[in-house]
Amino acid sequence: MEVNFLTENLPEGFSDPEALSGFSKNTPILVGYSGGADSTALLHMLWQYGKRHGTPVYAAHIHHGIRGKEADRDEEFCHQFAEQLGIPLFVYHADVPRLAKERGESVETTARHVRYHYFDSLMEEHGIPLLATAHNACDNLETMLFHLVRGSGLGGMCGIPQSRLCPHGTLIRPILGMTRDEILAYCQLHGLSFVEDSTNTDTDYTRNKIRSGILPLLLQINSSAVENSVRVADTLREDHLCLESMANMFLEEMRRGYGLETEKVSGAPAAIAHRALRKLYEEISQGCSLSYAHVTSLRQLAKKGIPHSALTLPGGIDAVVEDGYLEFRPHTKREDLPAYFLPLSEEKNLLSQINCEIVMGCSQKRKNIYKNSILLSIDSDTINGMLVARNRLPGDRILAGGMHKSVKKLLCDKKIPLSLRARLPVLCDNDGIVVIPGVAQRDGSKPKDPDASGALHLSIYFYE
C-alpha cells in the first residue's frame, strides 16, 4: 500500500515526547526500528510530529543474526521505509546466538543488551538526547503478568515506565497507551505495510507464551483487559512513587552512614522500611539488588536487635547489628582472618598479624604500660605447660562460672565490637583456654592477691 503522508491529528493514545521527557518539541529523537507493526507505526507518528515541530528523527535497526534470510528481508524493508520518509537509518549487525553462549545468557537477554548498547552509542556519538521505543499497552500487560508470576514487588507490577533516564539521555515510549489493535488500525488507515517476525510465535520465549496463551484468555474474560491494565499500572505507579518519596525522607532523617537505627527499622511501616533498606544496600553494593527474602530477613535481624548479630548478603556485603544500628559493611570472610600461634615469653611479645603487643612479667607489679591497654593477672601455678597466644577458632569454649561457655556467645554477651573480635588473642595452655582479654578468664586462674609473688601480669596493647 502507498504511504499516506498527510499530517493529520495523531492518535489519542500517542503521548507527546515533550510531555514525556521535558525536552523541547524540536529535540532530536532516535527511534528503535524493527520493521514490525508497532515500530513502523511509531516511526510514522514521530515523522508526522517532526514535520510539525521541526524535530530531527533518526531510526536504528539491529540485525540480530538469528533468522537468516528473514532478518535480511527485515533490514531491507527498514531501509526502504526510512528512505521513503526521508529519515536517516543506522544499522548494526550482531551475532546474538554466539554472544549469548559466550555470556551464559538467554538469547532474549543478550539481544536486549545488544540493542540498548547500540542505541546508547548512537545517542552519544550523534548527540541525540531522546530514544523512543514502540512498547505498547499489550507489552505493558505482558510485563505486569511476567513480574506477577516472578513474585515482584510494587515496582515490577507498575509495568513499563513511559520514560526513564538512560546513559546518554532519556528513553520514552510514546505509544505505551495504545493497544496492538489500535496500532494495526493506524497502520491500515495510513497504508503502512510492515514485516512479521517469525520468532514472535515461538513459545520457547517466555513473553510469547504469555502473549499467545494467557492474553487471549484474559480478553475472553474481559475484552477491556488491556485498557484496564493501563489504568491499573498508572495507579500503581503513582502509589509506588509516593512510597519511594516517603522512603527517601525516612533515609534522610534516620540514616547514620550506611546504617539505620534498629528500633526505627522495626517500627516503620514495612513498605517504607523495605524500600529504605534496599536503597541503602544498593548504595554500598554499587547497584546490586536484594530479594524479598533478604529484605524480610533484614527486618527480622533489626527486630531482634541482638548486638553483633549479622547477615551475609549478595555483593560482598554484611548486615550487622552494632550499637543499636543495623549497618551494611563490606564482608570479611573467616578465612581472611589472621592465623597465628605464639608461645609467650617474659617482657614483649609482638603479634604482627593483629597489630598487638603483649607485655608479660612475673616479678613486676601490675601497671598500665600503654594507654588503652588491657590489664590482667594469672596465677602462674594454674598454668599447665607453656602459655601461648593464638587466633580464635570455631567451637572455642572456656570454663567460666562453672560451665564451659561458647566464646562466640560470650563475645556477643559482652558486646565486643566486630572490629575488635578478630584482634583479641586467645591465651591458652595445655588444658585449653586460660583467658580472652576483656571477655572471660578460666575458673581458678585468677590470683587471690594480684600483687603476691607467683602472679603473672600481662598488659595487652593494640596498635592502630
C-alpha positions as CSV (number, residue, x, y, z in Angstrom):
1,M,0.0,0.0,0.0
2,E,1.1,3.5,-0.6
3,V,2.0,5.6,2.4
4,N,-0.3,8.4,3.3
5,F,1.9,11.4,4.1
6,L,-0.9,13.6,5.4
7,T,0.0,15.1,8.8
8,E,-3.5,14.8,10.3
9,N,-4.1,14.5,14.1
10,L,-2.0,11.9,15.8
11,P,-4.0,9.1,17.6
12,E,-5.4,9.7,21.0
13,G,-3.1,7.1,22.6
14,F,0.1,8.8,21.3
15,S,2.0,10.7,24.0
16,D,3.8,13.9,23.2
17,P,7.6,13.4,23.5
18,E,7.8,16.9,25.1
19,A,5.4,15.8,27.9
20,L,7.3,12.5,28.4
21,S,10.8,14.0,28.6
22,G,10.5,17.7,29.4
23,F,12.7,18.5,26.4
24,S,11.5,21.0,23.8
25,K,9.5,19.8,20.8
26,N,12.4,20.2,18.3
27,T,14.7,17.9,20.3
28,P,16.2,15.1,18.1
29,I,14.8,11.6,18.6
30,L,16.3,8.2,17.8
31,V,13.6,5.5,17.1
32,G,14.3,1.8,17.7
33,Y,13.0,0.4,14.4
34,S,12.5,-3.4,13.8
35,G,10.1,-3.1,10.8
36,G,7.2,-4.6,12.7
37,A,3.8,-3.0,13.0
38,D,4.5,-1.3,16.3
39,S,7.8,0.4,15.4
40,T,6.6,1.2,11.9
41,A,3.5,3.0,13.3
42,L,5.7,4.8,15.9
43,L,8.2,5.9,13.2
44,H,5.4,7.2,11.1
45,M,3.8,9.1,14.0
46,L,7.1,10.7,15.0
47,W,7.8,11.6,11.4
48,Q,4.5,13.5,11.4
49,Y,5.4,15.0,14.8
50,G,8.8,16.0,13.4
51,K,7.3,17.7,10.3
52,R,5.1,19.8,12.6
53,H,7.7,20.9,15.1
54,G,11.0,20.7,13.2
55,T,12.1,17.6,15.2
56,P,15.0,15.7,13.6
57,V,14.1,12.0,13.6
58,Y,16.5,9.1,13.2
59,A,16.0,5.3,13.1
60,A,18.2,2.4,14.3
61,H,17.8,-1.2,13.2
62,I,19.6,-4.2,14.7
63,H,20.2,-7.4,12.6
64,H,20.5,-9.9,15.4
65,G,21.9,-12.7,13.3
66,I,19.1,-15.1,14.4
67,R,16.6,-15.5,11.5
68,G,18.8,-15.7,8.4
69,K,17.2,-14.5,5.2
70,E,14.1,-13.3,7.1
71,A,16.3,-10.9,9.1
72,D,17.9,-9.7,5.8
73,R,14.4,-9.1,4.4
74,D,13.5,-7.0,7.5
75,E,16.7,-4.9,7.2
76,E,15.9,-4.2,3.5
77,F,12.3,-3.2,4.4
78,C,13.5,-0.8,7.1
79,H,15.9,0.8,4.6
80,Q,13.1,1.3,2.1
81,F,10.6,2.7,4.6
82,A,13.1,5.1,6.3
83,E,14.2,6.3,2.8
84,Q,10.6,6.9,1.8
85,L,10.1,9.1,4.9
86,G,13.4,10.8,4.5
87,I,14.7,9.5,7.9
88,P,18.4,8.5,8.3
89,L,18.7,4.9,9.3
90,F,21.5,3.3,11.3
91,V,22.0,-0.4,11.1
92,Y,24.1,-2.7,13.3
93,H,24.8,-6.4,12.7
94,A,25.4,-8.7,15.7
95,D,25.8,-12.5,16.2
96,V,23.4,-12.7,19.2
97,P,23.4,-16.6,19.5
98,R,27.2,-16.6,19.7
99,L,27.3,-13.8,22.3
100,A,24.5,-15.4,24.4
101,K,26.6,-18.6,24.5
102,E,29.7,-16.8,25.5
103,R,28.0,-14.8,28.2
104,G,25.9,-17.7,29.5
105,E,22.7,-15.7,29.0
106,S,19.4,-16.4,27.2
107,V,19.1,-15.2,23.6
108,E,16.3,-12.8,24.7
109,T,18.5,-11.2,27.3
110,T,21.6,-10.8,25.1
111,A,19.5,-9.4,22.2
112,R,18.1,-6.7,24.6
113,H,21.6,-5.8,25.9
114,V,22.9,-5.6,22.3
115,R,20.0,-3.3,21.2
116,Y,20.3,-0.8,24.1
117,H,24.1,-0.8,23.9
118,Y,23.9,0.2,20.2
119,F,21.2,2.8,20.9
120,D,23.3,4.3,23.7
121,S,26.4,4.5,21.4
122,L,24.4,6.3,18.7
123,M,23.0,8.8,21.2
124,E,26.4,9.6,22.5
125,E,28.1,9.8,19.1
126,H,25.4,11.9,17.4
127,G,24.2,14.0,20.3
128,I,20.7,12.6,20.3
129,P,19.1,13.1,23.7
130,L,15.9,11.1,23.2
131,L,15.4,7.4,22.4
132,A,11.9,6.2,21.5
133,T,10.8,2.6,21.6
134,A,7.5,1.1,20.4
135,H,6.3,-0.7,23.6
136,N,2.5,-0.7,23.7
137,A,-0.3,-1.4,26.2
138,C,-0.2,-5.1,25.4
139,D,3.5,-5.3,26.0
140,N,2.8,-3.5,29.3
141,L,0.3,-6.1,30.4
142,E,2.6,-8.9,29.4
143,T,5.3,-7.3,31.6
144,M,3.0,-7.0,34.5
145,L,2.0,-10.6,34.2
146,F,5.6,-11.7,33.9
147,H,6.5,-9.8,37.1
148,L,3.4,-11.2,38.9
149,V,4.5,-14.8,38.4
150,R,8.0,-13.9,39.4
151,G,6.7,-12.5,42.7
152,S,8.0,-9.0,42.0
153,G,7.1,-6.1,44.3
154,L,5.1,-3.0,43.5
155,G,7.9,-1.6,41.3
156,G,7.6,-4.6,39.0
157,M,3.8,-4.6,39.0
158,C,3.9,-1.0,37.7
159,G,4.8,-2.4,34.3
160,I,6.9,-0.5,31.7
161,P,7.6,3.2,32.6
162,Q,6.6,5.7,29.9
163,S,10.0,7.4,30.4
164,R,13.3,6.8,32.2
165,L,16.8,8.0,32.1
166,C,19.4,6.1,30.0
167,P,23.2,6.6,29.9
168,H,23.1,9.4,27.3
169,G,19.6,10.9,27.5
170,T,16.1,9.8,28.1
171,L,14.1,6.8,26.9
172,I,10.5,7.5,26.0
173,R,7.6,5.2,24.9
174,P,5.1,7.4,23.1
175,I,2.6,4.6,22.2
176,L,2.6,2.8,25.6
177,G,-1.1,3.8,26.0
178,M,-2.2,2.2,22.6
179,T,-3.3,-1.4,22.2
180,R,-2.0,-3.6,19.5
181,D,-5.4,-3.5,17.7
182,E,-5.2,0.3,17.7
183,I,-1.7,0.2,16.3
184,L,-2.8,-2.1,13.5
185,A,-5.8,0.1,12.8
186,Y,-3.4,3.1,12.5
187,C,-1.2,1.2,10.0
188,Q,-4.3,0.3,7.9
189,L,-5.5,3.9,8.0
190,H,-2.2,5.2,6.7
191,G,-1.5,2.4,4.3
192,L,1.6,1.3,6.2
193,S,3.0,-2.1,5.4
194,F,5.3,-3.9,7.9
195,V,7.1,-7.2,8.4
196,E,6.3,-10.1,10.7
197,D,9.0,-11.7,13.0
198,S,8.5,-15.4,12.9
199,T,10.1,-15.8,16.4
200,N,7.0,-13.9,17.8
201,T,5.1,-17.2,17.6
202,D,8.0,-19.3,19.2
203,T,6.7,-20.3,22.7
204,D,10.2,-21.1,23.8
205,Y,10.3,-17.4,24.6
206,T,8.6,-16.5,27.9
207,R,6.9,-13.4,26.6
208,N,5.5,-15.3,23.6
209,K,3.9,-17.8,26.0
210,I,2.1,-15.0,27.8
211,R,1.2,-13.3,24.5
212,S,-0.2,-16.4,22.8
213,G,-1.6,-18.4,25.8
214,I,-2.6,-16.0,28.6
215,L,-3.6,-12.7,27.0
216,P,-6.3,-14.4,24.8
217,L,-7.9,-16.0,27.9
218,L,-7.9,-12.6,29.7
219,L,-9.6,-11.0,26.8
220,Q,-12.2,-13.7,26.8
221,I,-12.9,-12.9,30.5
222,N,-12.9,-9.1,29.8
223,S,-12.5,-7.6,26.4
224,S,-11.2,-4.4,28.0
225,A,-8.4,-6.2,29.9
226,V,-5.6,-4.4,28.1
227,E,-7.1,-0.9,28.5
228,N,-7.9,-1.7,32.2
229,S,-4.3,-2.7,32.8
230,V,-3.1,0.7,31.6
231,R,-5.2,2.3,34.3
232,V,-4.0,-0.2,37.0
233,A,-0.4,0.4,36.0
234,D,-0.9,4.2,36.2
235,T,-2.4,3.9,39.7
236,L,0.2,1.5,41.0
237,R,3.0,3.8,39.6
238,E,1.5,6.8,41.5
239,D,1.4,4.7,44.7
240,H,5.0,3.5,44.1
241,L,6.3,7.0,43.6
242,C,4.6,8.2,46.8
243,L,6.2,5.3,48.8
244,E,9.6,5.9,47.2
245,S,9.4,9.6,48.3
246,M,8.5,8.6,51.8
247,A,11.4,6.1,51.9
248,N,13.8,8.8,50.8
249,M,12.6,11.1,53.6
250,F,12.9,8.3,56.1
251,L,16.5,7.7,55.0
252,E,17.4,11.4,55.0
253,E,16.2,11.7,58.6
254,M,17.2,8.4,60.1
255,R,20.4,7.1,58.5
256,R,23.9,7.1,60.0
257,G,26.4,6.3,57.3
258,Y,25.2,3.0,55.9
259,G,23.1,2.2,58.9
260,L,19.6,2.7,60.4
261,E,18.5,2.5,64.0
262,T,17.1,-0.9,64.6
263,E,14.0,0.4,66.5
264,K,13.2,2.8,63.6
265,V,13.5,-0.1,61.1
266,S,11.3,-2.3,63.2
267,G,8.7,0.5,63.9
268,A,8.4,1.9,60.4
269,P,5.7,0.5,58.0
270,A,7.0,-2.4,56.0
271,A,6.6,-0.6,52.7
272,I,8.9,2.2,53.9
273,A,11.4,0.1,55.8
274,H,11.8,-2.3,52.9
275,R,12.5,0.5,50.4
276,A,14.9,2.3,52.7
277,L,16.9,-0.9,53.3
278,R,17.1,-1.6,49.6
279,K,18.2,1.9,48.8
280,L,20.9,1.9,51.5
281,Y,22.1,-1.6,50.4
282,E,22.2,-0.5,46.7
283,E,24.4,2.4,47.6
284,I,27.1,0.4,49.3
285,S,26.9,-2.6,46.9
286,Q,27.0,-0.3,43.9
287,G,23.9,-1.4,42.2
288,C,23.3,-5.0,43.5
289,S,19.7,-5.8,44.4
290,L,18.0,-7.6,47.3
291,S,15.3,-10.2,47.0
292,Y,12.1,-10.1,49.1
293,A,13.5,-12.9,51.3
294,H,16.7,-10.9,52.0
295,V,14.7,-7.7,53.0
296,T,12.4,-9.8,55.2
297,S,15.5,-11.3,57.0
298,L,17.0,-7.8,57.5
299,R,13.8,-6.6,59.2
300,Q,13.8,-9.7,61.4
301,L,17.5,-9.0,62.3
302,A,16.6,-5.4,63.2
303,K,13.6,-6.5,65.3
304,K,15.6,-9.0,67.4
305,G,18.4,-6.4,67.8
306,I,20.9,-8.8,69.1
307,P,24.3,-7.0,69.4
308,H,26.8,-8.1,66.8
309,S,24.4,-10.5,65.0
310,A,25.0,-10.4,61.3
311,L,23.6,-11.5,57.9
312,T,25.6,-12.2,54.8
313,L,24.2,-10.6,51.7
314,P,25.0,-10.7,47.9
315,G,27.6,-8.4,46.5
316,G,30.1,-9.0,49.3
317,I,28.1,-7.1,51.9
318,D,27.3,-7.9,55.6
319,A,24.4,-6.5,57.6
320,V,25.5,-6.2,61.2
321,V,23.7,-5.0,64.4
322,E,26.0,-2.7,66.3
323,D,25.3,-0.1,69.0
324,G,21.5,-0.2,68.2
325,Y,22.0,0.2,64.5
326,L,21.6,-2.1,61.6
327,E,24.6,-1.4,59.4
328,F,25.8,-2.5,56.0
329,R,29.5,-3.3,55.7
330,P,31.9,-5.0,53.3
331,H,32.0,-8.7,54.1
332,T,35.1,-10.2,55.9
333,K,35.4,-13.9,55.4
334,R,36.5,-16.0,58.3
335,E,39.3,-17.5,56.2
336,D,40.6,-14.0,55.7
337,L,41.3,-13.5,59.4
338,P,44.9,-14.0,60.5
339,A,46.1,-17.3,61.9
340,Y,48.9,-17.3,64.4
341,F,50.3,-19.4,67.4
342,L,53.0,-17.7,69.5
343,P,54.5,-19.0,72.8
344,L,54.7,-16.1,75.2
345,S,57.9,-15.1,76.9
346,E,58.9,-12.6,79.5
347,E,58.7,-8.9,78.5
348,K,57.5,-8.0,75.0
349,N,55.6,-10.3,72.6
350,L,54.6,-8.8,69.2
351,L,51.7,-10.3,67.3
352,S,52.1,-8.6,63.9
353,Q,49.1,-10.4,62.4
354,I,46.7,-8.4,64.6
355,N,49.0,-5.4,65.4
356,C,49.0,-6.4,69.1
357,E,51.8,-6.4,71.7
358,I,51.6,-8.5,74.9
359,V,54.0,-7.5,77.7
360,M,54.3,-10.2,80.3
361,G,56.2,-10.5,83.6
362,C,56.1,-12.3,86.9
363,S,58.2,-10.0,89.1
364,Q,56.8,-6.7,88.1
365,K,53.8,-5.1,89.7
366,R,50.6,-4.6,87.6
367,K,50.9,-1.4,85.7
368,N,49.4,0.2,82.6
369,I,52.4,0.2,80.4
370,Y,50.5,1.7,77.5
371,K,47.4,3.8,77.4
372,N,44.3,1.9,76.4
373,S,45.9,-1.4,77.1
374,I,44.0,-4.4,78.7
375,L,45.5,-5.4,82.1
376,L,45.0,-8.9,83.5
377,S,46.7,-11.3,86.0
378,I,47.0,-15.1,86.0
379,D,48.0,-17.4,88.9
380,S,51.1,-19.0,87.3
381,D,50.6,-22.1,89.4
382,T,47.4,-22.8,87.4
383,I,49.1,-22.8,84.0
384,N,49.7,-26.3,82.7
385,G,52.7,-26.1,80.3
386,M,53.5,-23.0,78.3
387,L,51.2,-20.0,77.9
388,V,50.6,-19.3,74.2
389,A,48.6,-16.7,72.2
390,R,46.6,-17.8,69.2
391,N,43.7,-16.7,67.0
392,R,40.1,-17.6,67.8
393,L,38.9,-20.9,66.3
394,P,35.4,-22.2,65.6
395,G,33.9,-24.0,68.5
396,D,36.2,-22.4,71.1
397,R,34.9,-22.8,74.7
398,I,36.2,-21.6,78.1
399,L,35.4,-22.8,81.6
400,A,33.8,-19.8,83.3
401,G,31.2,-19.7,86.1
402,G,31.3,-23.4,86.5
403,M,30.3,-24.0,82.8
404,H,32.1,-24.5,79.5
405,K,30.8,-21.5,77.6
406,S,30.9,-20.7,73.9
407,V,33.5,-17.9,73.2
408,K,31.3,-16.7,70.3
409,K,28.3,-16.2,72.7
410,L,30.5,-14.5,75.3
411,L,31.7,-12.0,72.7
412,C,28.1,-11.2,71.9
413,D,27.0,-11.0,75.5
414,K,29.9,-8.7,76.3
415,K,29.0,-6.6,73.3
416,I,32.6,-6.7,71.9
417,P,32.6,-4.8,68.5
418,L,33.1,-7.0,65.5
419,S,36.1,-4.9,64.5
420,L,37.8,-5.9,67.8
421,R,36.8,-9.6,67.9
422,A,39.2,-10.7,65.3
423,R,42.0,-8.9,67.1
424,L,41.5,-10.4,70.5
425,P,44.2,-13.0,71.2
426,V,43.2,-16.3,72.9
427,L,45.7,-17.2,75.6
428,C,45.9,-21.0,76.2
429,D,47.9,-23.7,78.0
430,N,47.8,-27.5,77.7
431,D,44.4,-27.6,79.4
432,G,42.7,-25.2,76.9
433,I,41.8,-21.5,77.0
434,V,43.1,-19.6,80.0
435,V,41.8,-16.1,79.2
436,I,40.4,-14.0,76.4
437,P,41.3,-10.4,77.3
438,G,38.4,-8.3,78.3
439,V,36.0,-11.2,77.8
440,A,36.5,-14.1,80.2
441,Q,39.1,-15.9,82.3
442,R,39.2,-19.6,83.2
443,D,37.8,-20.5,86.6
444,G,40.5,-20.7,89.3
445,S,43.2,-18.9,87.2
446,K,42.9,-15.5,88.8
447,P,45.4,-14.9,91.7
448,K,43.8,-14.2,95.1
449,D,46.3,-11.4,95.6
450,P,47.4,-9.9,92.2
451,D,50.4,-8.3,94.0
452,A,51.6,-11.5,95.6
453,S,54.6,-13.5,94.2
454,G,53.6,-16.1,91.6
455,A,51.1,-13.8,89.9
456,L,51.7,-13.4,86.2
457,H,50.9,-9.9,84.9
458,L,50.0,-9.1,81.3
459,S,49.5,-5.8,79.5
460,I,47.9,-6.1,76.1
461,Y,48.1,-3.2,73.7
462,F,46.6,-2.8,70.2
463,Y,48.3,-0.6,67.7
464,E,46.1,1.5,65.3
